[in-house]
Amino acid sequence: MKKSYVVTAVLILVAVCLAVAYVLRDRISGLFRRPGDDGTTAPPPVEVDYDAYQAVLKGSVDNAEPIMKTDIDGVYYTMSKKGEVKFYTVDGMTIAQQPESNVFDITVNCTEQKIPAKIHCYTAPDGGITGYGLFTTESSDAEVYIYDYAFFKLTALPDSYSADDSYLVLVDTTKEDFYSNDKVYEENFRFNVKSGETKNVLSTDNRGFDDVGAFRGDYTMLTDDAVRRCGENLLFFSSRQYHLYSKDHMMDLYMAGGSGNNRDNNRYVQNLADFWFSFDGDGRVLVLQKNGEGFDLVAYDGRELAVLKSFADGYDAYIRSGDWLLNKKTFEIFNLNDGSVRILKIANANRFTPDVFVTDGKTVFLRGVSEGEAAFALGTVDGGARCFYNDMFAGIFSPMVLKDGGVMMSVAADAEGSSYSIKIFNA
């Protein structure tokens, strides 16, 4: 719009606004007046129990980057924004750096863009391998134009897809998930160590483009659990049947065909509520399926869907951690595999509203807000939990339950995330 506004009209508008504000000032101030300002009783301030906090704090170690989990039990990693990777083991409060076993130079083809990365790997004594790498246009001079960020993960191929000297490489291009332990990977490749060749595991025939010219990132989506739970054929998530720009995100579960041929007629279960599936004792796949305003836990045997449990509330009323689903209001914890239900009792909750939920089925960690204060709740499903209050809890990254039942998390030292404190708590 041009800047040649009519000055007189602007002055008249300002005068009218001031007059209206003057007349309504008392009404407006009443709307935003805090309890207690007009003689009413204000809620008591949240009481911070420092002794209780110190009792559960096992220890704290300063670190340059948040620490995250790997596929290997008891092994963790950090990654800098420049792609530097370090591996660690945790024993009590001893966080010991471990040497990497390999570094692979990998180049993958995404939308005809050749994206390179150095994959730093750790190999466990039993032969299990995990590796991580990063591409950004800030740290690489490669001629990549559509993508400015790509997170790489290397792991073993599922048994039914395994081949000599080959690994599975997963790629996520969502910057906001950099410090997430629950990434969704939109690209997948078989990487041959000897030849250096990479090729897609899942077929991407007829794949459309998004609004920036890249192949649709919601076409063949995998998670760590989807790879871990792979049977004869990979199950993966896709929104290919729906409009890319739909406000109501729709997603289905697909089964890949032989050797990764995911033909469109292999759509398995439609209208999923989340990136989750499991299998029951009869081999049926379990998924969370939308149902009007609510959703259902359903089992599918390849022919018929059976509803195991219906949830009346929308899915945003819950938070999922692995195979456990938390009701944010009632603190009911539902086990999606066996249907068992627990009610988490939280002391001094003060209308605590969680936005992060992590559990291994025994230890429970929640982060959220209570009476406007950042807080977290820590405890066990059977023994209950209590809230702890501190502004720093607003800057928590990648909380996870350790083998001994404790909880480890990374807390940003400042708003810029220039450094972090690795804190370990006793549940």
One Martini backbone bead per residue (centre of mass of N, CA, C, O) as a GRO file, in nm:
protein
  427
    1MET     BB    1   0.098   0.034   0.020
    2LYS     BB    2   0.079   0.347   0.016
    3LYS     BB    3   0.196   0.651   0.201
    4SER     BB    4  -0.042   0.857   0.096
    5TYR     BB    5  -0.203   0.961   0.331
    6VAL     BB    6  -0.464   1.108   0.500
    7VAL     BB    7  -0.408   1.307   0.763
    8THR     BB    8  -0.689   1.382   0.863
    9ALA     BB    9  -0.802   1.096   0.898
   10VAL     BB   10  -0.599   1.007   1.114
   11LEU     BB   11  -0.668   1.217   1.332
   12ILE     BB   12  -0.963   1.137   1.365
   13LEU     BB   13  -0.912   0.842   1.448
   14VAL     BB   14  -0.746   0.901   1.702
   15ALA     BB   15  -0.961   1.064   1.853
   16VAL     BB   16  -1.172   0.843   1.869
   17CYS     BB   17  -1.001   0.634   2.024
   18LEU     BB   18  -0.952   0.811   2.276
   19ALA     BB   19  -1.245   0.847   2.356
   20VAL     BB   20  -1.316   0.549   2.392
   21ALA     BB   21  -1.096   0.483   2.601
   22TYR     BB   22  -1.197   0.682   2.819
   23VAL     BB   23  -1.482   0.564   2.862
   24LEU     BB   24  -1.363   0.244   2.890
   25ARG     BB   25  -1.139   0.219   3.111
   26ASP     BB   26  -1.285   0.078   3.348
   27ARG     BB   27  -1.379  -0.173   3.199
   28ILE     BB   28  -1.104  -0.270   3.095
   29SER     BB   29  -0.956  -0.285   3.370
   30GLY     BB   30  -1.153  -0.499   3.485
   31LEU     BB   31  -1.079  -0.733   3.291
   32PHE     BB   32  -0.746  -0.713   3.388
   33ARG     BB   33  -0.778  -0.752   3.676
   34ARG     BB   34  -0.643  -0.866   3.946
   35PRO     BB   35  -0.664  -1.051   4.199
   36GLY     BB   36  -0.689  -0.805   4.473
   37ASP     BB   37  -0.719  -0.511   4.355
   38ASP     BB   38  -1.050  -0.506   4.462
   39GLY     BB   39  -1.048  -0.704   4.739
   40THR     BB   40  -1.005  -0.967   4.650
   41THR     BB   41  -0.897  -1.292   4.646
   42ALA     BB   42  -0.589  -1.407   4.607
   43PRO     BB   43  -0.387  -1.628   4.502
   44PRO     BB   44  -0.154  -1.808   4.614
   45PRO     BB   45   0.158  -1.853   4.595
   46VAL     BB   46   0.389  -2.048   4.481
   47GLU     BB   47   0.553  -2.296   4.647
   48VAL     BB   48   0.897  -2.339   4.712
   49ASP     BB   49   1.067  -2.655   4.754
   50TYR     BB   50   1.399  -2.687   4.798
   51ASP     BB   51   1.437  -2.948   4.958
   52ALA     BB   52   1.283  -3.133   4.765
   53TYR     BB   53   1.453  -3.074   4.517
   54GLN     BB   54   1.729  -3.170   4.636
   55ALA     BB   55   1.633  -3.466   4.688
   56VAL     BB   56   1.599  -3.529   4.361
   57LEU     BB   57   1.875  -3.415   4.300
   58LYS     BB   58   2.156  -3.574   4.186
   59GLY     BB   59   2.266  -3.378   3.944
   60SER     BB   60   2.512  -3.155   3.767
   61VAL     BB   61   2.611  -3.077   3.419
   62ASP     BB   62   2.794  -2.910   3.208
   63ASN     BB   63   2.702  -2.821   2.860
   64ALA     BB   64   2.689  -2.738   2.521
   65GLU     BB   65   2.476  -2.977   2.481
   66PRO     BB   66   2.227  -3.166   2.439
   67ILE     BB   67   2.108  -3.476   2.548
   68MET     BB   68   2.059  -3.790   2.371
   69LYS     BB   69   1.918  -4.062   2.241
   70THR     BB   70   1.962  -4.389   2.142
   71ASP     BB   71   1.931  -4.724   2.036
   72ILE     BB   72   2.130  -4.768   2.269
   73ASP     BB   73   2.147  -4.883   2.568
   74GLY     BB   74   2.307  -4.625   2.757
   75VAL     BB   75   2.333  -4.438   2.498
   76TYR     BB   76   2.455  -4.114   2.401
   77TYR     BB   77   2.408  -3.779   2.245
   78THR     BB   78   2.567  -3.511   2.066
   79MET     BB   79   2.489  -3.201   1.872
   80SER     BB   80   2.591  -2.967   1.677
   81LYS     BB   81   2.531  -2.711   1.442
   82LYS     BB   82   2.801  -2.845   1.285
   83GLY     BB   83   2.797  -3.179   1.340
   84GLU     BB   84   2.905  -3.249   1.611
   85VAL     BB   85   2.984  -3.569   1.764
   86LYS     BB   86   2.887  -3.730   2.078
   87PHE     BB   87   2.948  -3.992   2.313
   88TYR     BB   88   2.763  -4.160   2.590
   89THR     BB   89   2.769  -4.255   2.928
   90VAL     BB   90   2.561  -4.355   3.218
   91ASP     BB   91   2.669  -4.348   3.577
   92GLY     BB   92   2.482  -4.196   3.754
   93MET     BB   93   2.699  -3.904   3.752
   94THR     BB   94   2.854  -4.041   3.513
   95ILE     BB   95   2.969  -3.874   3.217
   96ALA     BB   96   3.099  -4.062   2.948
   97GLN     BB   97   3.301  -4.051   2.694
   98GLN     BB   98   3.291  -4.203   2.369
   99PRO     BB   99   3.414  -4.359   2.112
  100GLU     BB  100   3.419  -4.369   1.791
  101SER     BB  101   3.407  -4.605   1.509
  102ASN     BB  102   3.287  -4.418   1.271
  103VAL     BB  103   3.315  -4.248   0.941
  104PHE     BB  104   3.073  -4.136   0.705
  105ASP     BB  105   3.041  -4.056   0.368
  106ILE     BB  106   2.732  -3.904   0.264
  107THR     BB  107   2.503  -3.920  -0.025
  108VAL     BB  108   2.187  -3.781  -0.102
  109ASN     BB  109   1.875  -3.793  -0.290
  110CYS     BB  110   1.680  -3.487  -0.290
  111THR     BB  111   1.526  -3.358  -0.534
  112GLU     BB  112   1.804  -3.355  -0.697
  113GLN     BB  113   1.967  -3.328  -0.426
  114LYS     BB  114   2.300  -3.337  -0.310
  115ILE     BB  115   2.336  -3.456   0.019
  116PRO     BB  116   2.576  -3.409   0.260
  117ALA     BB  117   2.749  -3.625   0.515
  118LYS     BB  118   2.873  -3.688   0.837
  119ILE     BB  119   2.886  -4.007   0.996
  120HIS     BB  120   2.871  -4.071   1.335
  121CYS     BB  121   2.979  -4.366   1.512
  122TYR     BB  122   2.847  -4.634   1.722
  123THR     BB  123   2.972  -4.942   1.869
  124ALA     BB  124   2.871  -5.207   2.022
  125PRO     BB  125   2.967  -5.503   2.162
  126ASP     BB  126   2.710  -5.650   1.999
  127GLY     BB  127   2.707  -5.459   1.713
  128GLY     BB  128   2.556  -5.220   1.752
  129ILE     BB  129   2.438  -4.932   1.557
  130THR     BB  130   2.505  -4.570   1.557
  131GLY     BB  131   2.423  -4.258   1.371
  132TYR     BB  132   2.531  -3.907   1.299
  133GLY     BB  133   2.418  -3.614   1.104
  134LEU     BB  134   2.485  -3.293   0.921
  135PHE     BB  135   2.306  -3.048   0.724
  136THR     BB  136   2.412  -2.717   0.618
  137THR     BB  137   2.452  -2.417   0.453
  138GLU     BB  138   2.650  -2.299   0.676
  139SER     BB  139   2.857  -2.576   0.670
  140SER     BB  140   2.817  -2.585   0.347
  141ASP     BB  141   2.921  -2.580  -0.018
  142ALA     BB  142   2.702  -2.720  -0.135
  143GLU     BB  143   2.474  -2.759  -0.414
  144VAL     BB  144   2.209  -2.659  -0.222
  145TYR     BB  145   1.866  -2.517  -0.250
  146ILE     BB  146   1.608  -2.641  -0.107
  147TYR     BB  147   1.795  -2.720   0.130
  148ASP     BB  148   1.916  -2.616   0.479
  149TYR     BB  149   1.833  -2.900   0.623
  150ALA     BB  150   1.980  -3.219   0.761
  151PHE     BB  151   1.906  -3.511   0.934
  152PHE     BB  152   2.108  -3.791   1.031
  153LYS     BB  153   2.048  -4.153   1.041
  154LEU     BB  154   2.211  -4.451   1.157
  155THR     BB  155   2.118  -4.798   1.101
  156ALA     BB  156   1.987  -5.088   1.107
  157LEU     BB  157   1.844  -5.304   0.922
  158PRO     BB  158   1.596  -5.478   0.886
  159ASP     BB  159   1.588  -5.808   0.853
  160SER     BB  160   1.408  -5.809   0.579
  161TYR     BB  161   1.638  -5.578   0.455
  162SER     BB  162   1.897  -5.702   0.475
  163ALA     BB  163   2.253  -5.640   0.398
  164ASP     BB  164   2.554  -5.647   0.305
  165ASP     BB  165   2.711  -5.359   0.394
  166SER     BB  166   2.432  -5.235   0.518
  167TYR     BB  167   2.230  -4.943   0.582
  168LEU     BB  168   2.020  -4.721   0.750
  169VAL     BB  169   1.900  -4.402   0.626
  170LEU     BB  170   1.780  -4.115   0.789
  171VAL     BB  171   1.570  -3.818   0.710
  172ASP     BB  172   1.545  -3.483   0.852
  173THR     BB  173   1.400  -3.137   0.769
  174THR     BB  174   1.327  -3.041   1.071
  175LYS     BB  175   1.454  -2.805   1.272
  176GLU     BB  176   1.267  -2.822   1.535
  177ASP     BB  177   1.385  -3.141   1.581
  178PHE     BB  178   1.683  -3.145   1.673
  179TYR     BB  179   1.609  -3.210   2.005
  180SER     BB  180   1.457  -3.469   1.935
  181ASN     BB  181   1.344  -3.809   2.025
  182ASP     BB  182   1.084  -3.779   1.794
  183LYS     BB  183   1.130  -3.832   1.497
  184VAL     BB  184   1.042  -3.761   1.149
  185TYR     BB  185   1.106  -3.944   0.855
  186GLU     BB  186   1.104  -3.865   0.493
  187GLU     BB  187   1.377  -4.025   0.449
  188ASN     BB  188   1.514  -4.329   0.281
  189PHE     BB  189   1.815  -4.546   0.300
  190ARG     BB  190   2.049  -4.748   0.138
  191PHE     BB  191   2.379  -4.815   0.269
  192ASN     BB  192   2.687  -4.879   0.112
  193VAL     BB  193   2.999  -4.903   0.228
  194LYS     BB  194   3.175  -4.992  -0.020
  195SER     BB  195   3.032  -4.802  -0.252
  196GLY     BB  196   2.844  -4.552  -0.132
  197GLU     BB  197   2.562  -4.624  -0.195
  198THR     BB  198   2.231  -4.477  -0.246
  199LYS     BB  199   1.892  -4.598  -0.179
  200ASN     BB  200   1.577  -4.650  -0.171
  201VAL     BB  201   1.355  -4.833   0.018
  202LEU     BB  202   1.114  -4.666  -0.054
  203SER     BB  203   0.891  -4.604  -0.273
  204THR     BB  204   0.830  -4.281  -0.488
  205ASP     BB  205   0.602  -4.302  -0.672
  206ASN     BB  206   0.416  -4.021  -0.751
  207ARG     BB  207   0.553  -3.787  -0.615
  208GLY     BB  208   0.504  -3.491  -0.494
  209PHE     BB  209   0.495  -3.142  -0.433
  210ASP     BB  210   0.572  -2.863  -0.275
  211ASP     BB  211   0.591  -2.508  -0.222
  212VAL     BB  212   0.933  -2.534  -0.276
  213GLY     BB  213   0.995  -2.805  -0.469
  214ALA     BB  214   0.972  -3.044  -0.293
  215PHE     BB  215   0.925  -3.329  -0.191
  216ARG     BB  216   0.704  -3.473  -0.014
  217GLY     BB  217   0.727  -3.520   0.342
  218ASP     BB  218   0.433  -3.702   0.360
  219TYR     BB  219   0.478  -3.984   0.200
  220THR     BB  220   0.737  -4.132   0.374
  221MET     BB  221   0.700  -4.206   0.708
  222LEU     BB  222   0.932  -4.244   0.979
  223THR     BB  223   1.017  -4.416   1.276
  224ASP     BB  224   1.183  -4.573   1.516
  225ASP     BB  225   0.950  -4.771   1.584
  226ALA     BB  226   0.888  -4.864   1.295
  227VAL     BB  227   1.163  -5.001   1.259
  228ARG     BB  228   1.166  -5.182   1.516
  229ARG     BB  229   0.863  -5.312   1.423
  230CYS     BB  230   0.947  -5.471   1.193
  231GLY     BB  231   0.867  -5.699   0.964
  232GLU     BB  232   0.840  -5.803   0.655
  233ASN     BB  233   0.710  -5.509   0.643
  234LEU     BB  234   0.689  -5.190   0.625
  235LEU     BB  235   0.556  -4.943   0.825
  236PHE     BB  236   0.393  -4.635   0.724
  237PHE     BB  237   0.350  -4.287   0.680
  238SER     BB  238   0.071  -4.104   0.507
  239SER     BB  239  -0.066  -3.807   0.299
  240ARG     BB  240  -0.118  -3.862  -0.017
  241GLN     BB  241  -0.453  -3.852  -0.019
  242TYR     BB  242  -0.399  -3.551   0.057
  243HIS     BB  243  -0.389  -3.232   0.100
  244LEU     BB  244  -0.115  -3.045   0.171
  245TYR     BB  245  -0.302  -2.771   0.277
  246SER     BB  246  -0.452  -2.887   0.501
  247LYS     BB  247  -0.568  -2.812   0.816
  248ASP     BB  248  -0.658  -3.111   0.839
  249HIS     BB  249  -0.470  -3.354   0.929
  250MET     BB  250  -0.397  -3.639   0.727
  251MET     BB  251  -0.348  -4.001   0.800
  252ASP     BB  252  -0.180  -4.303   0.710
  253LEU     BB  253  -0.133  -4.654   0.694
  254TYR     BB  254   0.132  -4.841   0.551
  255MET     BB  255   0.232  -5.113   0.336
  256ALA     BB  256   0.492  -5.253   0.220
  257GLY     BB  257   0.620  -5.417  -0.016
  258GLY     BB  258   0.828  -5.587  -0.174
  259SER     BB  259   1.125  -5.437  -0.125
  260GLY     BB  260   0.955  -5.152  -0.085
  261ASN     BB  261   0.672  -5.162  -0.240
  262ASN     BB  262   0.449  -4.880  -0.214
  263ARG     BB  263   0.161  -4.920  -0.306
  264ASP     BB  264  -0.140  -4.759  -0.304
  265ASN     BB  265  -0.300  -5.041  -0.224
  266ASN     BB  266  -0.141  -5.038   0.079
  267ARG     BB  267  -0.355  -4.926   0.247
  268TYR     BB  268  -0.434  -4.996   0.581
  269VAL     BB  269  -0.493  -4.731   0.771
  270GLN     BB  270  -0.713  -4.475   0.838
  271ASN     BB  271  -0.711  -4.189   1.012
  272LEU     BB  272  -0.487  -4.085   1.202
  273ALA     BB  273  -0.367  -3.942   1.522
  274ASP     BB  274  -0.072  -4.085   1.505
  275PHE     BB  275   0.277  -4.193   1.534
  276TRP     BB  276   0.137  -4.503   1.584
  277PHE     BB  277   0.234  -4.852   1.651
  278SER     BB  278   0.135  -5.197   1.704
  279PHE     BB  279   0.123  -5.529   1.855
  280ASP     BB  280  -0.041  -5.806   1.922
  281GLY     BB  281  -0.071  -6.144   2.005
  282ASP     BB  282  -0.228  -6.183   1.704
  283GLY     BB  283  -0.086  -5.964   1.494
  284ARG     BB  284  -0.222  -5.707   1.529
  285VAL     BB  285  -0.269  -5.386   1.449
  286LEU     BB  286  -0.211  -5.089   1.633
  287VAL     BB  287  -0.417  -4.789   1.649
  288LEU     BB  288  -0.492  -4.439   1.608
  289GLN     BB  289  -0.828  -4.333   1.541
  290LYS     BB  290  -1.032  -4.127   1.412
  291ASN     BB  291  -1.363  -4.003   1.571
  292GLY     BB  292  -1.442  -3.728   1.509
  293GLU     BB  293  -1.375  -3.573   1.810
  294GLY     BB  294  -1.235  -3.836   1.852
  295PHE     BB  295  -1.095  -4.165   1.942
  296ASP     BB  296  -0.934  -4.484   1.858
  297LEU     BB  297  -0.855  -4.807   1.955
  298VAL     BB  298  -0.724  -5.027   1.708
  299ALA     BB  299  -0.765  -5.341   1.532
  300TYR     BB  300  -0.576  -5.509   1.261
  301ASP     BB  301  -0.591  -5.814   1.036
  302GLY     BB  302  -0.645  -5.723   0.712
  303ARG     BB  303  -0.986  -5.699   0.726
  304GLU     BB  304  -1.056  -5.596   1.026
  305LEU     BB  305  -1.197  -5.369   1.254
  306ALA     BB  306  -1.126  -5.317   1.609
  307VAL     BB  307  -1.262  -5.176   1.890
  308LEU     BB  308  -1.109  -5.125   2.210
  309LYS     BB  309  -1.118  -4.796   2.242
  310SER     BB  310  -1.282  -4.498   2.346
  311PHE     BB  311  -1.232  -4.139   2.290
  312ALA     BB  312  -1.401  -3.842   2.338
  313ASP     BB  313  -1.168  -3.678   2.321
  314GLY     BB  314  -0.943  -3.508   2.192
  315TYR     BB  315  -0.608  -3.551   2.121
  316ASP     BB  316  -0.521  -3.274   2.271
  317ALA     BB  317  -0.589  -3.409   2.567
  318TYR     BB  318  -0.318  -3.558   2.499
  319ILE     BB  319  -0.017  -3.753   2.579
  320ARG     BB  320   0.253  -3.919   2.428
  321SER     BB  321   0.460  -4.211   2.550
  322GLY     BB  322   0.484  -4.422   2.344
  323ASP     BB  323   0.258  -4.662   2.497
  324TRP     BB  324   0.155  -4.392   2.643
  325LEU     BB  325  -0.143  -4.224   2.773
  326LEU     BB  326  -0.222  -3.883   2.863
  327ASN     BB  327  -0.436  -3.711   3.068
  328LYS     BB  328  -0.418  -3.369   3.134
  329LYS     BB  329  -0.652  -3.361   3.360
  330THR     BB  330  -0.661  -3.661   3.514
  331PHE     BB  331  -0.391  -3.842   3.489
  332GLU     BB  332  -0.441  -4.065   3.295
  333ILE     BB  333  -0.287  -4.384   3.227
  334PHE     BB  334  -0.255  -4.547   2.911
  335ASN     BB  335  -0.213  -4.868   2.783
  336LEU     BB  336  -0.198  -4.955   2.446
  337ASN     BB  337  -0.135  -5.269   2.473
  338ASP     BB  338  -0.316  -5.369   2.755
  339GLY     BB  339  -0.531  -5.141   2.885
  340SER     BB  340  -0.417  -5.017   3.120
  341VAL     BB  341  -0.486  -4.818   3.427
  342ARG     BB  342  -0.367  -4.505   3.559
  343ILE     BB  343  -0.342  -4.278   3.842
  344LEU     BB  344  -0.184  -3.983   3.879
  345LYS     BB  345  -0.045  -3.857   4.175
  346ILE     BB  346  -0.026  -3.502   4.251
  347ALA     BB  347   0.140  -3.302   4.440
  348ASN     BB  348   0.102  -2.972   4.443
  349ALA     BB  349  -0.032  -2.889   4.152
  350ASN     BB  350  -0.197  -2.628   4.090
  351ARG     BB  351  -0.317  -2.674   3.805
  352PHE     BB  352  -0.154  -2.861   3.638
  353THR     BB  353  -0.020  -2.828   3.293
  354PRO     BB  354   0.083  -3.035   3.055
  355ASP     BB  355   0.341  -3.068   2.762
  356VAL     BB  356   0.517  -3.305   2.893
  357PHE     BB  357   0.579  -3.668   2.836
  358VAL     BB  358   0.757  -3.922   3.036
  359THR     BB  359   0.788  -4.287   3.004
  360ASP     BB  360   0.839  -4.650   3.114
  361GLY     BB  361   0.583  -4.725   3.324
  362LYS     BB  362   0.704  -4.594   3.597
  363THR     BB  363   0.840  -4.350   3.537
  364VAL     BB  364   0.755  -3.991   3.576
  365PHE     BB  365   0.741  -3.707   3.342
  366LEU     BB  366   0.650  -3.356   3.378
  367ARG     BB  367   0.577  -3.065   3.181
  368GLY     BB  368   0.473  -2.718   3.277
  369VAL     BB  369   0.191  -2.537   3.420
  370SER     BB  370   0.148  -2.343   3.737
  371GLU     BB  371   0.007  -2.060   3.794
  372GLY     BB  372   0.224  -1.948   3.565
  373GLU     BB  373   0.437  -2.167   3.636
  374ALA     BB  374   0.707  -2.333   3.595
  375ALA     BB  375   0.700  -2.700   3.573
  376PHE     BB  376   0.748  -3.023   3.742
  377ALA     BB  377   0.683  -3.376   3.739
  378LEU     BB  378   0.783  -3.639   3.978
  379GLY     BB  379   0.778  -4.008   3.953
  380THR     BB  380   0.539  -4.267   3.999
  381VAL     BB  381   0.272  -4.446   3.917
  382ASP     BB  382   0.234  -4.585   4.211
  383GLY     BB  383   0.368  -4.339   4.409
  384GLY     BB  384   0.372  -4.081   4.272
  385ALA     BB  385   0.384  -3.714   4.264
  386ARG     BB  386   0.563  -3.394   4.226
  387CYS     BB  387   0.605  -3.054   4.232
  388PHE     BB  388   0.824  -2.818   4.056
  389TYR     BB  389   0.958  -2.477   4.079
  390ASN     BB  390   1.087  -2.305   3.781
  391ASP     BB  391   1.190  -2.114   3.518
  392MET     BB  392   1.392  -2.325   3.384
  393PHE     BB  393   1.165  -2.540   3.291
  394ALA     BB  394   1.108  -2.399   3.009
  395GLY     BB  395   1.421  -2.511   2.910
  396ILE     BB  396   1.357  -2.810   2.815
  397PHE     BB  397   1.540  -3.104   2.695
  398SER     BB  398   1.525  -3.429   2.631
  399PRO     BB  399   1.370  -3.614   2.814
  400MET     BB  400   1.468  -3.912   3.017
  401VAL     BB  401   1.478  -4.248   3.099
  402LEU     BB  402   1.664  -4.443   3.288
  403LYS     BB  403   1.767  -4.753   3.387
  404ASP     BB  404   1.736  -4.660   3.711
  405GLY     BB  405   1.474  -4.441   3.694
  406GLY     BB  406   1.576  -4.192   3.615
  407VAL     BB  407   1.615  -3.840   3.513
  408MET     BB  408   1.712  -3.686   3.205
  409MET     BB  409   1.819  -3.344   3.128
  410SER     BB  410   1.807  -3.036   2.943
  411VAL     BB  411   1.915  -2.701   3.036
  412ALA     BB  412   1.892  -2.387   2.959
  413ALA     BB  413   2.084  -2.105   3.041
  414ASP     BB  414   1.937  -1.951   2.799
  415ALA     BB  415   1.757  -1.822   2.537
  416GLU     BB  416   1.997  -1.902   2.324
  417GLY     BB  417   2.148  -2.172   2.394
  418SER     BB  418   2.470  -2.163   2.472
  419SER     BB  419   2.397  -2.360   2.715
  420TYR     BB  420   2.402  -2.653   2.940
  421SER     BB  421   2.224  -2.855   3.180
  422ILE     BB  422   2.278  -3.168   3.319
  423LYS     BB  423   2.006  -3.339   3.465
  424ILE     BB  424   1.958  -3.556   3.754
  425PHE     BB  425   1.688  -3.761   3.872
  426ASN     BB  426   1.499  -3.883   4.125
  427ALA     BB  427   1.193  -4.060   4.147
   0.00000   0.00000   0.00000
